[in-house]
Amino acid sequence: MIKSLTVAAAVLLAATASAQAPRAPAAATTLAEVEQLLRTAGYSRIHEIEKDDGLWEADVSRDDGRFREVYVDPRNGEIFDAFDGRSELSVEQLLAKAKEQGLHGIHKLERDGATWKLEARNARNQPVEARLSGHDGRLIHSERDGWL
């Protein structure tokens, strides 16, 4: 009896924990899904949305009227906004993260909102254009440079 009560308590505890755990945003693969995701996140005015380097790029503003450019990862719906209060990596930290992910020979680096665009070589020594998160240095998109 005690054993079955313990199992039942564990199942109840696991169900409660999963119900309270923060859920990742849903994938945003269509224009309508991206627009809904941005509105849900509090962007009251959406001026333009387009695909750019494998991500959704949106020109948006909130009720405060501050205009900004944000990026949305279509795979998980994460919004990259330089004004969302999350900490940003320094250039040195970002370069170290890029190296950890096999990127080397970086010859162009440009901050683009809460992301960084770079031109480098991947672990297979192929030229690539890559985009990394400015928050944690994670590679969010990469494509071969000049590849048709």
KEKE-3310 file (N, C-alpha, C; in steps of 0.2 Angstrom, whole numbers, plus 5000, padded with zeros to 4 digits):
npx = (5004:5010:5020:5012:5006:5017:5021:5010:5010:5022:5019:5009:5016:5025:5017:5011:5023:5027:5016:5018:5030:5040:5034:5042:5041:5031:5035:5038:5034:5026:5021:5009:5010:5021:5018:5007:5014:5023:5013:5008:5019:5019:5022:5015:5013:5016:5027:5033:5037:5049:5058:5075:5091:5088:5080:5066:5063:5058:5051:5046:5036:5032:5019:5025:5031:5043:5053:5060:5071:5068:5072:5066:5067:5063:5062:5060:5053:5059:5062:5073:5078:5086:5082:5076:5080:5088:5105:5119:5132:5150:5161:5172:5168:5158:5166:5174:5163:5159:5171:5171:5160:5165:5168:5179:5193:5187:5182:5173:5162:5148:5136:5119:5106:5100:5108:5122:5130:5141:5155:5164:5174:5168:5168:5171:5179:5173:5167:5156:5141:5135:5124:5123:5117:5116:5114:5118:5128:5125:5124:5112:5109:5116:5124:5131:5143:5140:5135:5124)
npy = (4994:5006:5008:5009:5021:5030:5029:5034:5047:5052:5052:5062:5073:5074:5077:5089:5097:5098:5104:5117:5121:5132:5134:5132:5143:5140:5133:5145:5145:5150:5166:5171:5164:5170:5183:5182:5177:5187:5197:5192:5192:5205:5215:5229:5235:5230:5232:5226:5210:5198:5185:5182:5177:5164:5166:5174:5191:5206:5222:5231:5239:5243:5248:5259:5266:5264:5260:5245:5232:5215:5198:5182:5165:5152:5139:5137:5148:5158:5175:5187:5201:5216:5225:5218:5216:5205:5199:5203:5196:5199:5205:5197:5186:5181:5177:5167:5158:5155:5149:5137:5131:5126:5136:5146:5156:5169:5182:5193:5202:5207:5216:5213:5219:5209:5198:5191:5193:5183:5180:5166:5151:5134:5119:5110:5117:5124:5139:5150:5159:5164:5165:5170:5169:5184:5183:5171:5165:5155:5145:5150:5150:5144:5145:5139:5149:5157:5146:5138)
npz = (5000:5004:4995:4982:4985:4986:4973:4966:4972:4967:4953:4953:4957:4947:4936:4941:4941:4928:4922:4928:4923:4912:4896:4880:4866:4852:4836:4823:4808:4798:4790:4797:4809:4815:4816:4825:4836:4839:4842:4854:4862:4865:4856:4849:4836:4821:4808:4797:4790:4786:4778:4782:4781:4786:4797:4804:4801:4808:4808:4821:4835:4851:4863:4869:4858:4853:4840:4833:4827:4826:4827:4823:4828:4817:4820:4834:4839:4846:4851:4846:4853:4855:4865:4876:4888:4892:4895:4885:4876:4876:4862:4863:4870:4862:4851:4856:4859:4846:4841:4849:4843:4831:4821:4812:4806:4805:4796:4795:4805:4812:4822:4824:4830:4842:4838:4830:4815:4805:4794:4790:4792:4792:4803:4793:4785:4776:4767:4776:4780:4795:4809:4825:4842:4852:4865:4871:4862:4854:4839:4827:4814:4799:4783:4768:4761:4746:4740:4729)
capx = (5000:5014:5023:5008:5005:5023:5021:5005:5012:5027:5016:5005:5021:5028:5012:5011:5029:5027:5011:5021:5036:5038:5034:5045:5037:5030:5038:5035:5036:5022:5020:5004:5012:5026:5014:5004:5019:5025:5008:5007:5025:5018:5023:5008:5013:5021:5027:5035:5040:5052:5064:5082:5096:5085:5076:5061:5065:5052:5051:5040:5036:5028:5015:5030:5032:5050:5054:5066:5071:5069:5072:5062:5069:5057:5062:5057:5049:5063:5062:5079:5077:5091:5080:5072:5083:5093:5112:5123:5139:5155:5164:5177:5164:5155:5171:5175:5158:5160:5176:5168:5156:5169:5169:5186:5194:5181:5184:5168:5158:5143:5131:5113:5101:5102:5111:5128:5131:5148:5158:5170:5174:5165:5173:5173:5183:5169:5165:5149:5138:5132:5121:5124:5113:5120:5113:5122:5133:5122:5123:5105:5108:5122:5123:5137:5143:5141:5132:5118)
capy = (5000:5012:5008:5012:5028:5033:5030:5039:5054:5054:5054:5068:5078:5075:5081:5096:5101:5099:5110:5123:5122:5136:5131:5135:5145:5136:5135:5150:5144:5154:5173:5172:5162:5174:5189:5180:5176:5194:5201:5188:5195:5212:5220:5231:5237:5226:5236:5222:5204:5195:5180:5184:5172:5158:5169:5179:5198:5210:5229:5231:5243:5242:5254:5265:5269:5263:5256:5241:5226:5209:5192:5176:5158:5148:5132:5137:5154:5163:5181:5190:5208:5219:5229:5214:5215:5200:5201:5202:5194:5204:5202:5192:5180:5178:5174:5161:5153:5153:5144:5131:5128:5124:5141:5149:5161:5174:5188:5198:5201:5212:5215:5214:5218:5204:5193:5193:5189:5183:5176:5162:5144:5129:5113:5106:5122:5127:5146:5150:5165:5162:5170:5168:5173:5188:5182:5165:5163:5149:5146:5149:5148:5144:5142:5139:5156:5157:5140:5139)
capz = (5000:5004:4988:4977:4987:4984:4965:4964:4974:4962:4947:4954:4958:4940:4932:4943:4939:4920:4921:4930:4919:4907:4889:4874:4861:4847:4830:4819:4801:4793:4792:4801:4816:4817:4818:4831:4841:4841:4846:4860:4866:4867:4850:4846:4829:4816:4802:4791:4792:4780:4779:4781:4784:4789:4802:4802:4803:4809:4811:4826:4840:4857:4865:4870:4852:4852:4834:4834:4822:4830:4824:4826:4825:4815:4823:4841:4840:4851:4848:4848:4854:4859:4871:4880:4895:4893:4894:4879:4876:4873:4856:4864:4872:4856:4846:4859:4857:4839:4840:4852:4838:4825:4817:4812:4800:4805:4793:4795:4811:4813:4827:4821:4835:4847:4835:4827:4808:4803:4789:4793:4789:4797:4805:4787:4782:4770:4769:4778:4783:4801:4814:4832:4847:4856:4872:4873:4857:4851:4832:4826:4807:4795:4777:4764:4757:4739:4738:4726)
cpx = (5004:5018:5019:5006:5011:5023:5016:5007:5018:5024:5012:5010:5024:5023:5011:5017:5029:5021:5013:5027:5035:5039:5038:5040:5036:5034:5034:5037:5032:5022:5015:5006:5017:5022:5010:5008:5022:5020:5007:5013:5024:5020:5016:5008:5019:5021:5029:5038:5043:5057:5070:5087:5094:5081:5071:5063:5059:5054:5045:5041:5031:5023:5019:5032:5040:5051:5060:5065:5072:5069:5069:5065:5063:5056:5058:5053:5052:5063:5069:5078:5082:5089:5075:5074:5087:5100:5114:5130:5144:5157:5168:5174:5161:5160:5173:5170:5158:5165:5174:5164:5159:5170:5176:5187:5189:5185:5179:5164:5154:5137:5125:5107:5104:5105:5118:5129:5139:5150:5164:5170:5172:5170:5175:5178:5180:5167:5158:5147:5134:5129:5121:5119:5118:5119:5118:5127:5131:5122:5115:5104:5115:5121:5130:5137:5145:5138:5125:5113)
cpy = (5006:5013:5011:5019:5032:5034:5035:5046:5056:5056:5060:5074:5079:5079:5088:5100:5102:5104:5116:5125:5127:5133:5135:5137:5140:5138:5140:5149:5148:5162:5174:5170:5167:5181:5188:5180:5183:5198:5198:5191:5202:5218:5222:5233:5233:5229:5231:5216:5201:5190:5183:5180:5167:5160:5173:5186:5202:5217:5230:5237:5241:5248:5260:5269:5268:5258:5251:5235:5220:5203:5186:5170:5154:5142:5132:5143:5159:5169:5184:5198:5211:5223:5225:5213:5210:5202:5199:5200:5199:5201:5196:5185:5177:5175:5167:5156:5151:5148:5137:5127:5126:5130:5144:5153:5166:5180:5194:5197:5207:5211:5217:5213:5214:5198:5196:5189:5189:5179:5172:5155:5139:5124:5109:5111:5125:5135:5146:5157:5162:5167:5167:5172:5177:5187:5176:5162:5157:5150:5145:5148:5149:5141:5143:5146:5154:5150:5141:5134)
cpz = (5000:4998:4983:4979:4985:4976:4963:4966:4969:4955:4947:4954:4951:4936:4934:4941:4932:4919:4923:4926:4913:4900:4884:4869:4855:4840:4826:4812:4796:4795:4797:4808:4819:4819:4824:4837:4844:4844:4853:4865:4867:4862:4847:4839:4826:4810:4796:4794:4786:4782:4778:4785:4788:4795:4800:4805:4803:4811:4815:4831:4845:4858:4866:4864:4849:4846:4835:4828:4827:4825:4827:4823:4823:4818:4830:4843:4845:4847:4851:4847:4858:4865:4876:4887:4896:4892:4888:4880:4873:4866:4858:4866:4866:4852:4849:4858:4850:4838:4843:4847:4831:4820:4818:4806:4800:4802:4792:4801:4812:4817:4823:4826:4841:4844:4832:4820:4807:4797:4791:4789:4795:4799:4799:4782:4775:4772:4771:4781:4789:4805:4820:4837:4851:4863:4875:4868:4853:4843:4830:4818:4804:4788:4773:4761:4750:4736:4735:4728)
residu = (MET:ILE:LYS:SER:LEU:THR:VAL:ALA:ALA:ALA:VAL:LEU:LEU:ALA:ALA:THR:ALA:SER:ALA:GLN:ALA:PRO:ARG:ALA:PRO:ALA:ALA:ALA:THR:THR:LEU:ALA:GLU:VAL:GLU:GLN:LEU:LEU:ARG:THR:ALA:GLY:TYR:SER:ARG:ILE:HIS:GLU:ILE:GLU:LYS:ASP:ASP:GLY:LEU:TRP:GLU:ALA:ASP:VAL:SER:ARG:ASP:ASP:GLY:ARG:PHE:ARG:GLU:VAL:TYR:VAL:ASP:PRO:ARG:ASN:GLY:GLU:ILE:PHE:ASP:ALA:PHE:ASP:GLY:ARG:SER:GLU:LEU:SER:VAL:GLU:GLN:LEU:LEU:ALA:LYS:ALA:LYS:GLU:GLN:GLY:LEU:HIS:GLY:ILE:HIS:LYS:LEU:GLU:ARG:ASP:GLY:ALA:THR:TRP:LYS:LEU:GLU:ALA:ARG:ASN:ALA:ARG:ASN:GLN:PRO:VAL:GLU:ALA:ARG:LEU:SER:GLY:HIS:ASP:GLY:ARG:LEU:ILE:HIS:SER:GLU:ARG:ASP:GLY:TRP:LEU)
# end
